[in-house]
Amino acid sequence: MAIEVKASTTVKAGDFRSLQALAEARENRFAFGVVLADGADVVPFGDRLAAIPLSSLWG
C-alpha cells in the first residue's frame, strides 16, 4: 500500500503520477495507492487507486 497526502480539497488525475509510477515499477507487488486529501468523498482513480478524505482516518 502506498499513501500520499495532499493539502487540497480537490484531487486531480495528475496527483496520482507518483503512485502510478510506483505501481508500474512494482507491478504485481503493488496492492493499492491512496491519496489522502481534505475532500469529503472517496473517489476511485483507476485500477487500485483512490482519493480518500483525511477525515476517514478518524471515523
CHARMM-style PDB file with segment names, atoms N, HN, CA, C and O in Angstrom:
ATOM      1  N   MET     1       0.846  -1.167   0.000  1.00  0.00      PROA
ATOM      2  CA  MET     1       0.000   0.000   0.000  1.00  0.00      PROA
ATOM      3  C   MET     1       0.892   1.230   0.000  1.00  0.00      PROA
ATOM      4  O   MET     1       1.885   1.300   0.723  1.00  0.00      PROA
ATOM      5  N   ALA     2       0.519   2.187  -0.818  1.00  0.00      PROA
ATOM      6  HN  ALA     2      -0.289   2.130  -1.405  1.00  0.00      PROA
ATOM      7  CA  ALA     2       1.247   3.452  -0.885  1.00  0.00      PROA
ATOM      8  C   ALA     2       0.276   4.575  -0.549  1.00  0.00      PROA
ATOM      9  O   ALA     2      -0.879   4.553  -0.975  1.00  0.00      PROA
ATOM     10  N   ILE     3       0.747   5.555   0.217  1.00  0.00      PROA
ATOM     11  HN  ILE     3       1.685   5.572   0.563  1.00  0.00      PROA
ATOM     12  CA  ILE     3      -0.104   6.671   0.644  1.00  0.00      PROA
ATOM     13  C   ILE     3       0.597   7.978   0.331  1.00  0.00      PROA
ATOM     14  O   ILE     3       1.790   8.145   0.584  1.00  0.00      PROA
ATOM     15  N   GLU     4      -0.181   8.907  -0.232  1.00  0.00      PROA
ATOM     16  HN  GLU     4      -1.151   8.771  -0.438  1.00  0.00      PROA
ATOM     17  CA  GLU     4       0.316  10.254  -0.483  1.00  0.00      PROA
ATOM     18  C   GLU     4      -0.688  11.213   0.143  1.00  0.00      PROA
ATOM     19  O   GLU     4      -1.891  10.950   0.123  1.00  0.00      PROA
ATOM     20  N   VAL     5      -0.208  12.316   0.694  1.00  0.00      PROA
ATOM     21  HN  VAL     5       0.768  12.530   0.710  1.00  0.00      PROA
ATOM     22  CA  VAL     5      -1.086  13.288   1.355  1.00  0.00      PROA
ATOM     23  C   VAL     5      -1.017  14.596   0.588  1.00  0.00      PROA
ATOM     24  O   VAL     5       0.064  15.078   0.250  1.00  0.00      PROA
ATOM     25  N   LYS     6      -2.195  15.168   0.315  1.00  0.00      PROA
ATOM     26  HN  LYS     6      -3.073  14.776   0.589  1.00  0.00      PROA
ATOM     27  CA  LYS     6      -2.298  16.450  -0.391  1.00  0.00      PROA
ATOM     28  C   LYS     6      -3.026  17.454   0.496  1.00  0.00      PROA
ATOM     29  O   LYS     6      -4.000  17.104   1.162  1.00  0.00      PROA
ATOM     30  N   ALA     7      -2.562  18.680   0.505  1.00  0.00      PROA
ATOM     31  HN  ALA     7      -1.771  18.963  -0.037  1.00  0.00      PROA
ATOM     32  CA  ALA     7      -3.220  19.754   1.252  1.00  0.00      PROA
ATOM     33  C   ALA     7      -4.189  20.468   0.315  1.00  0.00      PROA
ATOM     34  O   ALA     7      -4.002  21.639  -0.014  1.00  0.00      PROA
ATOM     35  N   SER     8      -5.219  19.750  -0.108  1.00  0.00      PROA
ATOM     36  HN  SER     8      -5.371  18.798   0.159  1.00  0.00      PROA
ATOM     37  CA  SER     8      -6.176  20.285  -1.062  1.00  0.00      PROA
ATOM     38  C   SER     8      -7.523  19.604  -0.869  1.00  0.00      PROA
ATOM     39  O   SER     8      -7.588  18.475  -0.382  1.00  0.00      PROA
ATOM     40  N   THR     9      -8.599  20.289  -1.250  1.00  0.00      PROA
ATOM     41  HN  THR     9      -8.546  21.206  -1.645  1.00  0.00      PROA
ATOM     42  CA  THR     9      -9.911  19.654  -1.182  1.00  0.00      PROA
ATOM     43  C   THR     9     -10.237  18.912  -2.465  1.00  0.00      PROA
ATOM     44  O   THR     9     -11.114  18.049  -2.470  1.00  0.00      PROA
ATOM     45  N   THR    10      -9.550  19.230  -3.551  1.00  0.00      PROA
ATOM     46  HN  THR    10      -8.837  19.931  -3.547  1.00  0.00      PROA
ATOM     47  CA  THR    10      -9.779  18.540  -4.822  1.00  0.00      PROA
ATOM     48  C   THR    10      -8.542  17.743  -5.209  1.00  0.00      PROA
ATOM     49  O   THR    10      -7.409  18.167  -4.979  1.00  0.00      PROA
ATOM     50  N   VAL    11      -8.782  16.597  -5.791  1.00  0.00      PROA
ATOM     51  HN  VAL    11      -9.702  16.253  -5.978  1.00  0.00      PROA
ATOM     52  CA  VAL    11      -7.703  15.730  -6.249  1.00  0.00      PROA
ATOM     53  C   VAL    11      -7.883  15.523  -7.746  1.00  0.00      PROA
ATOM     54  O   VAL    11      -8.977  15.208  -8.212  1.00  0.00      PROA
ATOM     55  N   LYS    12      -6.796  15.704  -8.496  1.00  0.00      PROA
ATOM     56  HN  LYS    12      -5.907  15.961  -8.117  1.00  0.00      PROA
ATOM     57  CA  LYS    12      -6.837  15.538  -9.946  1.00  0.00      PROA
ATOM     58  C   LYS    12      -6.030  14.303 -10.346  1.00  0.00      PROA
ATOM     59  O   LYS    12      -5.234  13.787  -9.561  1.00  0.00      PROA
ATOM     60  N   ALA    13      -6.242  13.849 -11.549  1.00  0.00      PROA
ATOM     61  HN  ALA    13      -6.888  14.268 -12.186  1.00  0.00      PROA
ATOM     62  CA  ALA    13      -5.537  12.667 -12.048  1.00  0.00      PROA
ATOM     63  C   ALA    13      -4.021  12.843 -11.945  1.00  0.00      PROA
ATOM     64  O   ALA    13      -3.313  11.875 -11.669  1.00  0.00      PROA
ATOM     65  N   GLY    14      -3.514  14.049 -12.159  1.00  0.00      PROA
ATOM     66  HN  GLY    14      -4.089  14.835 -12.383  1.00  0.00      PROA
ATOM     67  CA  GLY    14      -2.080  14.313 -12.071  1.00  0.00      PROA
ATOM     68  C   GLY    14      -1.499  14.091 -10.687  1.00  0.00      PROA
ATOM     69  O   GLY    14      -0.296  13.873 -10.542  1.00  0.00      PROA
ATOM     70  N   ASP    15      -2.349  14.146  -9.668  1.00  0.00      PROA
ATOM     71  HN  ASP    15      -3.326  14.323  -9.785  1.00  0.00      PROA
ATOM     72  CA  ASP    15      -1.896  13.919  -8.295  1.00  0.00      PROA
ATOM     73  C   ASP    15      -1.512  12.460  -8.049  1.00  0.00      PROA
ATOM     74  O   ASP    15      -0.903  12.135  -7.030  1.00  0.00      PROA
ATOM     75  N   PHE    16      -1.868  11.597  -8.981  1.00  0.00      PROA
ATOM     76  HN  PHE    16      -2.363  11.861  -9.808  1.00  0.00      PROA
ATOM     77  CA  PHE    16      -1.578  10.172  -8.850  1.00  0.00      PROA
ATOM     78  C   PHE    16      -0.339   9.749  -9.638  1.00  0.00      PROA
ATOM     79  O   PHE    16      -0.023   8.560  -9.695  1.00  0.00      PROA
ATOM     80  N   ARG    17       0.363  10.701 -10.243  1.00  0.00      PROA
ATOM     81  HN  ARG    17       0.107  11.667 -10.197  1.00  0.00      PROA
ATOM     82  CA  ARG    17       1.520  10.386 -11.089  1.00  0.00      PROA
ATOM     83  C   ARG    17       2.568   9.534 -10.381  1.00  0.00      PROA
ATOM     84  O   ARG    17       3.030   8.534 -10.931  1.00  0.00      PROA
ATOM     85  N   SER    18       2.939   9.920  -9.181  1.00  0.00      PROA
ATOM     86  HN  SER    18       2.563  10.732  -8.734  1.00  0.00      PROA
ATOM     87  CA  SER    18       3.978   9.172  -8.467  1.00  0.00      PROA
ATOM     88  C   SER    18       3.480   7.792  -8.037  1.00  0.00      PROA
ATOM     89  O   SER    18       4.244   6.827  -8.044  1.00  0.00      PROA
ATOM     90  N   LEU    19       2.209   7.696  -7.666  1.00  0.00      PROA
ATOM     91  HN  LEU    19       1.588   8.480  -7.661  1.00  0.00      PROA
ATOM     92  CA  LEU    19       1.652   6.394  -7.295  1.00  0.00      PROA
ATOM     93  C   LEU    19       1.561   5.477  -8.515  1.00  0.00      PROA
ATOM     94  O   LEU    19       1.806   4.275  -8.410  1.00  0.00      PROA
ATOM     95  N   GLN    20       1.211   6.043  -9.671  1.00  0.00      PROA
ATOM     96  HN  GLN    20       1.012   7.019  -9.756  1.00  0.00      PROA
ATOM     97  CA  GLN    20       1.157   5.244 -10.895  1.00  0.00      PROA
ATOM     98  C   GLN    20       2.546   4.754 -11.285  1.00  0.00      PROA
ATOM     99  O   GLN    20       2.701   3.617 -11.731  1.00  0.00      PROA
ATOM    100  N   ALA    21       3.552   5.601 -11.121  1.00  0.00      PROA
ATOM    101  HN  ALA    21       3.426   6.524 -10.759  1.00  0.00      PROA
ATOM    102  CA  ALA    21       4.928   5.193 -11.425  1.00  0.00      PROA
ATOM    103  C   ALA    21       5.370   4.063 -10.497  1.00  0.00      PROA
ATOM    104  O   ALA    21       6.028   3.117 -10.928  1.00  0.00      PROA
ATOM    105  N   LEU    22       5.009   4.169  -9.238  1.00  0.00      PROA
ATOM    106  HN  LEU    22       4.474   4.937  -8.888  1.00  0.00      PROA
ATOM    107  CA  LEU    22       5.341   3.105  -8.284  1.00  0.00      PROA
ATOM    108  C   LEU    22       4.620   1.805  -8.648  1.00  0.00      PROA
ATOM    109  O   LEU    22       5.212   0.728  -8.591  1.00  0.00      PROA
ATOM    110  N   ALA    23       3.358   1.907  -9.018  1.00  0.00      PROA
ATOM    111  HN  ALA    23       2.876   2.782  -9.065  1.00  0.00      PROA
ATOM    112  CA  ALA    23       2.580   0.727  -9.413  1.00  0.00      PROA
ATOM    113  C   ALA    23       3.218   0.040 -10.622  1.00  0.00      PROA
ATOM    114  O   ALA    23       3.288  -1.187 -10.674  1.00  0.00      PROA
ATOM    115  N   GLU    24       3.679   0.824 -11.586  1.00  0.00      PROA
ATOM    116  HN  GLU    24       3.622   1.822 -11.544  1.00  0.00      PROA
ATOM    117  CA  GLU    24       4.327   0.248 -12.770  1.00  0.00      PROA
ATOM    118  C   GLU    24       5.667  -0.384 -12.417  1.00  0.00      PROA
ATOM    119  O   GLU    24       6.019  -1.437 -12.949  1.00  0.00      PROA
ATOM    120  N   ALA    25       6.404   0.246 -11.537  1.00  0.00      PROA
ATOM    121  HN  ALA    25       6.119   1.102 -11.105  1.00  0.00      PROA
ATOM    122  CA  ALA    25       7.727  -0.267 -11.160  1.00  0.00      PROA
ATOM    123  C   ALA    25       7.629  -1.542 -10.330  1.00  0.00      PROA
ATOM    124  O   ALA    25       8.475  -2.428 -10.447  1.00  0.00      PROA
ATOM    125  N   ARG    26       6.616  -1.634  -9.506  1.00  0.00      PROA
ATOM    126  HN  ARG    26       5.928  -0.915  -9.412  1.00  0.00      PROA
ATOM    127  CA  ARG    26       6.480  -2.779  -8.601  1.00  0.00      PROA
ATOM    128  C   ARG    26       5.496  -3.821  -9.116  1.00  0.00      PROA
ATOM    129  O   ARG    26       5.342  -4.880  -8.506  1.00  0.00      PROA
ATOM    130  N   GLU    27       4.838  -3.539 -10.218  1.00  0.00      PROA
ATOM    131  HN  GLU    27       4.963  -2.679 -10.713  1.00  0.00      PROA
ATOM    132  CA  GLU    27       3.890  -4.428 -10.891  1.00  0.00      PROA
ATOM    133  C   GLU    27       2.986  -5.190  -9.937  1.00  0.00      PROA
ATOM    134  O   GLU    27       2.133  -4.580  -9.291  1.00  0.00      PROA
ATOM    135  N   ASN    28       3.145  -6.502  -9.829  1.00  0.00      PROA
ATOM    136  HN  ASN    28       3.838  -6.997 -10.353  1.00  0.00      PROA
ATOM    137  CA  ASN    28       2.205  -7.303  -9.035  1.00  0.00      PROA
ATOM    138  C   ASN    28       2.416  -7.176  -7.529  1.00  0.00      PROA
ATOM    139  O   ASN    28       1.628  -7.731  -6.763  1.00  0.00      PROA
ATOM    140  N   ARG    29       3.441  -6.471  -7.078  1.00  0.00      PROA
ATOM    141  HN  ARG    29       4.081  -6.020  -7.700  1.00  0.00      PROA
ATOM    142  CA  ARG    29       3.653  -6.256  -5.632  1.00  0.00      PROA
ATOM    143  C   ARG    29       2.917  -5.023  -5.128  1.00  0.00      PROA
ATOM    144  O   ARG    29       2.828  -4.809  -3.919  1.00  0.00      PROA
ATOM    145  N   PHE    30       2.391  -4.215  -6.032  1.00  0.00      PROA
ATOM    146  HN  PHE    30       2.463  -4.389  -7.014  1.00  0.00      PROA
ATOM    147  CA  PHE    30       1.658  -3.006  -5.658  1.00  0.00      PROA
ATOM    148  C   PHE    30       0.212  -3.386  -5.366  1.00  0.00      PROA
ATOM    149  O   PHE    30      -0.504  -3.832  -6.262  1.00  0.00      PROA
ATOM    150  N   ALA    31      -0.221  -3.216  -4.125  1.00  0.00      PROA
ATOM    151  HN  ALA    31       0.360  -2.853  -3.396  1.00  0.00      PROA
ATOM    152  CA  ALA    31      -1.577  -3.614  -3.738  1.00  0.00      PROA
ATOM    153  C   ALA    31      -2.591  -2.504  -3.998  1.00  0.00      PROA
ATOM    154  O   ALA    31      -3.626  -2.750  -4.618  1.00  0.00      PROA
ATOM    155  N   PHE    32      -2.305  -1.266  -3.528  1.00  0.00      PROA
ATOM    156  HN  PHE    32      -1.465  -1.066  -3.025  1.00  0.00      PROA
ATOM    157  CA  PHE    32      -3.268  -0.179  -3.646  1.00  0.00      PROA
ATOM    158  C   PHE    32      -2.567   1.138  -3.352  1.00  0.00      PROA
ATOM    159  O   PHE    32      -1.649   1.184  -2.532  1.00  0.00      PROA
ATOM    160  N   GLY    33      -2.989   2.203  -4.010  1.00  0.00      PROA
ATOM    161  HN  GLY    33      -3.734   2.166  -4.676  1.00  0.00      PROA
ATOM    162  CA  GLY    33      -2.451   3.539  -3.769  1.00  0.00      PROA
ATOM    163  C   GLY    33      -3.559   4.492  -3.364  1.00  0.00      PROA
ATOM    164  O   GLY    33      -4.635   4.501  -3.962  1.00  0.00      PROA
ATOM    165  N   VAL    34      -3.291   5.293  -2.345  1.00  0.00      PROA
ATOM    166  HN  VAL    34      -2.417   5.285  -1.859  1.00  0.00      PROA
ATOM    167  CA  VAL    34      -4.278   6.218  -1.797  1.00  0.00      PROA
ATOM    168  C   VAL    34      -3.698   7.620  -1.749  1.00  0.00      PROA
ATOM    169  O   VAL    34      -2.558   7.822  -1.332  1.00  0.00      PROA
ATOM    170  N   VAL    35      -4.502   8.591  -2.184  1.00  0.00      PROA
ATOM    171  HN  VAL    35      -5.428   8.427  -2.523  1.00  0.00      PROA
ATOM    172  CA  VAL    35      -4.183   9.995  -1.954  1.00  0.00      PROA
ATOM    173  C   VAL    35      -5.141  10.478  -0.881  1.00  0.00      PROA
ATOM    174  O   VAL    35      -6.354  10.511  -1.089  1.00  0.00      PROA
ATOM    175  N   LEU    36      -4.596  10.851   0.261  1.00  0.00      PROA
ATOM    176  HN  LEU    36      -3.610  10.825   0.430  1.00  0.00      PROA
ATOM    177  CA  LEU    36      -5.398  11.429   1.337  1.00  0.00      PROA
ATOM    178  C   LEU    36      -5.495  12.930   1.095  1.00  0.00      PROA
ATOM    179  O   LEU    36      -4.482  13.603   0.902  1.00  0.00      PROA
ATOM    180  N   ALA    37      -6.712  13.447   1.108  1.00  0.00      PROA
ATOM    181  HN  ALA    37      -7.535  12.900   1.264  1.00  0.00      PROA
ATOM    182  CA  ALA    37      -6.923  14.869   0.851  1.00  0.00      PROA
ATOM    183  C   ALA    37      -8.022  15.389   1.767  1.00  0.00      PROA
ATOM    184  O   ALA    37      -8.629  14.626   2.518  1.00  0.00      PROA
ATOM    185  N   ASP    38      -8.271  16.683   1.700  1.00  0.00      PROA
ATOM    186  HN  ASP    38      -7.778  17.303   1.089  1.00  0.00      PROA
ATOM    187  CA  ASP    38      -9.244  17.326   2.568  1.00  0.00      PROA
ATOM    188  C   ASP    38     -10.645  17.325   1.960  1.00  0.00      PROA
ATOM    189  O   ASP    38     -11.488  18.130   2.357  1.00  0.00      PROA
ATOM    190  N   GLY    39     -10.900  16.446   1.016  1.00  0.00      PROA
ATOM    191  HN  GLY    39     -10.216  15.792   0.694  1.00  0.00      PROA
ATOM    192  CA  GLY    39     -12.217  16.352   0.387  1.00  0.00      PROA
ATOM    193  C   GLY    39     -13.212  15.629   1.277  1.00  0.00      PROA
ATOM    194  O   GLY    39     -12.910  15.298   2.424  1.00  0.00      PROA
ATOM    195  N   ALA    40     -14.410  15.386   0.736  1.00  0.00      PROA
ATOM    196  HN  ALA    40     -14.655  15.655  -0.195  1.00  0.00      PROA
ATOM    197  CA  ALA    40     -15.466  14.764   1.525  1.00  0.00      PROA
ATOM    198  C   ALA    40     -15.820  13.360   1.058  1.00  0.00      PROA
ATOM    199  O   ALA    40     -16.476  12.621   1.792  1.00  0.00      PROA
ATOM    200  N   ASP    41     -15.402  12.973  -0.149  1.00  0.00      PROA
ATOM    201  HN  ASP    41     -14.869  13.573  -0.745  1.00  0.00      PROA
ATOM    202  CA  ASP    41     -15.839  11.709  -0.726  1.00  0.00      PROA
ATOM    203  C   ASP    41     -14.664  10.824  -1.119  1.00  0.00      PROA
ATOM    204  O   ASP    41     -13.576  11.310  -1.426  1.00  0.00      PROA
ATOM    205  N   VAL    42     -14.905   9.518  -1.102  1.00  0.00      PROA
ATOM    206  HN  VAL    42     -15.789   9.123  -0.852  1.00  0.00      PROA
ATOM    207  CA  VAL    42     -13.954   8.560  -1.653  1.00  0.00      PROA
ATOM    208  C   VAL    42     -14.168   8.556  -3.166  1.00  0.00      PROA
ATOM    209  O   VAL    42     -15.288   8.361  -3.638  1.00  0.00      PROA
ATOM    210  N   VAL    43     -13.088   8.772  -3.924  1.00  0.00      PROA
ATOM    211  HN  VAL    43     -12.178   8.930  -3.541  1.00  0.00      PROA
ATOM    212  CA  VAL    43     -13.195   8.850  -5.379  1.00  0.00      PROA
ATOM    213  C   VAL    43     -12.182   7.890  -6.003  1.00  0.00      PROA
ATOM    214  O   VAL    43     -10.978   8.071  -5.822  1.00  0.00      PROA
ATOM    215  N   PRO    44     -12.647   6.872  -6.734  1.00  0.00      PROA
ATOM    216  CA  PRO    44     -11.712   5.970  -7.408  1.00  0.00      PROA
ATOM    217  C   PRO    44     -11.042   6.680  -8.585  1.00  0.00      PROA
ATOM    218  O   PRO    44     -11.669   7.476  -9.283  1.00  0.00      PROA
ATOM    219  N   PHE    45      -9.757   6.378  -8.792  1.00  0.00      PROA
ATOM    220  HN  PHE    45      -9.248   5.731  -8.224  1.00  0.00      PROA
ATOM    221  CA  PHE    45      -8.995   6.970  -9.887  1.00  0.00      PROA
ATOM    222  C   PHE    45      -8.301   5.878 -10.688  1.00  0.00      PROA
ATOM    223  O   PHE    45      -7.089   5.940 -10.897  1.00  0.00      PROA
ATOM    224  N   GLY    46      -9.042   4.897 -11.130  1.00  0.00      PROA
ATOM    225  HN  GLY    46     -10.026   4.847 -10.960  1.00  0.00      PROA
ATOM    226  CA  GLY    46      -8.464   3.831 -11.933  1.00  0.00      PROA
ATOM    227  C   GLY    46      -8.184   2.595 -11.113  1.00  0.00      PROA
ATOM    228  O   GLY    46      -8.628   2.459  -9.973  1.00  0.00      PROA
ATOM    229  N   ASP    47      -7.438   1.700 -11.723  1.00  0.00      PROA
ATOM    230  HN  ASP    47      -7.077   1.810 -12.649  1.00  0.00      PROA
ATOM    231  CA  ASP    47      -7.139   0.407 -11.111  1.00  0.00      PROA
ATOM    232  C   ASP    47      -6.261   0.561  -9.870  1.00  0.00      PROA
ATOM    233  O   ASP    47      -5.127   1.030  -9.969  1.00  0.00      PROA
ATOM    234  N   ARG    48      -6.768   0.178  -8.723  1.00  0.00      PROA
ATOM    235  HN  ARG    48      -7.689  -0.203  -8.642  1.00  0.00      PROA
ATOM    236  CA  ARG    48      -6.038   0.163  -7.452  1.00  0.00      PROA
ATOM    237  C   ARG    48      -5.589   1.533  -6.971  1.00  0.00      PROA
ATOM    238  O   ARG    48      -4.584   1.640  -6.268  1.00  0.00      PROA
ATOM    239  N   LEU    49      -6.319   2.588  -7.338  1.00  0.00      PROA
ATOM    240  HN  LEU    49      -7.136   2.502  -7.908  1.00  0.00      PROA
ATOM    241  CA  LEU    49      -6.013   3.952  -6.895  1.00  0.00      PROA
ATOM    242  C   LEU    49      -7.302   4.645  -6.468  1.00  0.00      PROA
ATOM    243  O   LEU    49      -8.344   4.478  -7.102  1.00  0.00      PROA
ATOM    244  N   ALA    50      -7.226   5.431  -5.381  1.00  0.00      PROA
ATOM    245  HN  ALA    50      -6.379   5.567  -4.866  1.00  0.00      PROA
ATOM    246  CA  ALA    50      -8.401   6.181  -4.928  1.00  0.00      PROA
ATOM    247  C   ALA    50      -7.973   7.386  -4.114  1.00  0.00      PROA
ATOM    248  O   ALA    50      -6.917   7.389  -3.482  1.00  0.00      PROA
ATOM    249  N   ALA    51      -8.822   8.418  -4.142  1.00  0.00      PROA
ATOM    250  HN  ALA    51      -9.680   8.415  -4.655  1.00  0.00      PROA
ATOM    251  CA  ALA    51      -8.669   9.567  -3.254  1.00  0.00      PROA
ATOM    252  C   ALA    51      -9.594   9.319  -2.068  1.00  0.00      PROA
ATOM    253  O   ALA    51     -10.754   8.948  -2.243  1.00  0.00      PROA
ATOM    254  N   ILE    52      -9.082   9.523  -0.879  1.00  0.00      PROA
ATOM    255  HN  ILE    52      -8.139   9.824  -0.736  1.00  0.00      PROA
ATOM    256  CA  ILE    52      -9.836   9.262   0.340  1.00  0.00      PROA
ATOM    257  C   ILE    52      -9.727  10.478   1.256  1.00  0.00      PROA
ATOM    258  O   ILE    52      -8.644  11.041   1.410  1.00  0.00      PROA
ATOM    259  N   PRO    53     -10.844  10.887   1.866  1.00  0.00      PROA
ATOM    260  CA  PRO    53     -10.788  12.032   2.776  1.00  0.00      PROA
ATOM    261  C   PRO    53      -9.925  11.760   4.009  1.00  0.00      PROA
ATOM    262  O   PRO    53      -9.969  10.668   4.577  1.00  0.00      PROA
ATOM    263  N   LEU    54      -9.152  12.745   4.410  1.00  0.00      PROA
ATOM    264  HN  LEU    54      -9.116  13.631   3.949  1.00  0.00      PROA
ATOM    265  CA  LEU    54      -8.375  12.640   5.638  1.00  0.00      PROA
ATOM    266  C   LEU    54      -9.263  12.306   6.837  1.00  0.00      PROA
ATOM    267  O   LEU    54      -8.859  11.578   7.743  1.00  0.00      PROA
ATOM    268  N   SER    55     -10.469  12.848   6.824  1.00  0.00      PROA
ATOM    269  HN  SER    55     -10.798  13.440   6.088  1.00  0.00      PROA
ATOM    270  CA  SER    55     -11.387  12.635   7.946  1.00  0.00      PROA
ATOM    271  C   SER    55     -11.762  11.164   8.123  1.00  0.00      PROA
ATOM    272  O   SER    55     -12.193  10.769   9.206  1.00  0.00      PROA
ATOM    273  N   SER    56     -11.609  10.362   7.099  1.00  0.00      PROA
ATOM    274  HN  SER    56     -11.259  10.682   6.219  1.00  0.00      PROA
ATOM    275  CA  SER    56     -11.945   8.934   7.219  1.00  0.00      PROA
ATOM    276  C   SER    56     -10.970   8.202   8.151  1.00  0.00      PROA
ATOM    277  O   SER    56     -11.264   7.095   8.600  1.00  0.00      PROA
ATOM    278  N   LEU    57      -9.838   8.797   8.438  1.00  0.00      PROA
ATOM    279  HN  LEU    57      -9.600   9.697   8.073  1.00  0.00      PROA
ATOM    280  CA  LEU    57      -8.887   8.181   9.350  1.00  0.00      PROA
ATOM    281  C   LEU    57      -9.378   8.205  10.805  1.00  0.00      PROA
ATOM    282  O   LEU    57      -8.981   7.375  11.623  1.00  0.00      PROA
ATOM    283  N   TRP    58     -10.242   9.165  11.103  1.00  0.00      PROA
ATOM    284  HN  TRP    58     -10.564   9.840  10.439  1.00  0.00      PROA
ATOM    285  CA  TRP    58     -10.713   9.330  12.474  1.00  0.00      PROA
ATOM    286  C   TRP    58     -12.185   9.011  12.639  1.00  0.00      PROA
ATOM    287  O   TRP    58     -12.801   9.406  13.629  1.00  0.00      PROA
ATOM    288  N   GLY    59     -12.746   8.310  11.692  1.00  0.00      PROA
ATOM    289  HN  GLY    59     -12.246   7.989  10.888  1.00  0.00      PROA
ATOM    290  CA  GLY    59     -14.146   7.881  11.809  1.00  0.00      PROA
ATOM    291  C   GLY    59     -15.071   8.900  11.293  1.00  0.00      PROA
ATOM    292  OT1 GLY    59     -16.285   8.700  11.316  1.00  0.00      PROA
TER     293      GLY     59
END
